[in-house]
Amino acid sequence: MNRLEDDLRMALKREEPPEGFLERVLAETRAEKQRTWIRIFAQPGLKWALAGAMCLVLLVGGIEYKRAQDEQARGEAAKAQLILALRITADKLQLAQTRLQQHSVESVD
């Protein structure tokens, strides 16, 4: 049993890593992380899904833009109608005021 223990101690004894070991491990870790992202985006199904999602976003954005333009046009049309109604009302009030003044002048005479 003594020889087995000695062999085990020799196999498990602490050794200092060679020069540059940490840098190589970190570089490989970064490279593996980049390869993982590349593998994720290299899948053909994902490319089609992203393309479909982009088309859907553009379609919804276009529809929303058109709806906002239509709503703005309706608002401006309502504003124009309101201004016209106010002008007509002002003209009618001016006419009524003029007639009232003429009637009071005639009744005084």
Summary of the structure (lengths in Angstrom):
residues: 109
radius of gyration: 43.0
end to end distance: 142.8
largest distance: 143.1
contacts: 193
relative contact order: 0.03
helix: 89%
strand: 0%
